[in-house]
Amino acid sequence: MEGTMHADAKIRAETGTESGPRGPGCSLRHFACEQNLLSRPDGSASFMQGDTSVLVGVYGPAEVKVSKEIFNKATLEVILRPKIGLPGVAEKSREQLIRNTCEAVVLGALHPRTSITVVLQVISDAGSLLACCLNAACMALVDAGVPMRALFCGVTCTLGADGTLVLDPTAKQEKEARAVLTFALDSVEQKLLMSTTKGLYSDAELQQCLAAAQAASQHVFRFYRESLQRRYSKS
């Protein structure tokens, strides 16, 4: 097995013109978030990472169909709608990953025999779509007041042919990469909630990407706090 590589080795910074609220030296793209955009859902949020944008509405806890009722916890459903056309295999796969992440943090036992539905609409996909969906879902759940044991975020990274690690890649960088890895992490201990990978990588490179994602998650959670502080500090 190859020797463990440090998380900060060979991490290439993004060259975007916008600087996000995450401090110098961070290779994440610019973030933007707005909550309570929609009137019908119980909570909603729009989240942007660079040119990738996702809109989310959360419904519930609400009445659930008898066929889907779970006697000791809430039934969590996730629906992902693509920018154009009908949902396909890729959307169904992402729905399952998002649902698994949400179920790991949502305190569904507080609302048994109810339904919590998360509906995601892709506005634009310019790379790191799953991570953006996870971040948007978290902010929408917070806006809906759904009880959670922790916040969560998604971080995507890619490995180039030469082993260069890029955080929050664009669609072009994902296409050219040797491997694409996405992690979902909680805000308490940066514990791994979910991971999905595509491509070839070594055990050492996996650990390198996870360590880089855990470090980057601190910047995402800081953005969450600043965004919520700005919203609730308004009189």
Disulfide bonds with the S-S distance in Angstrom:
none
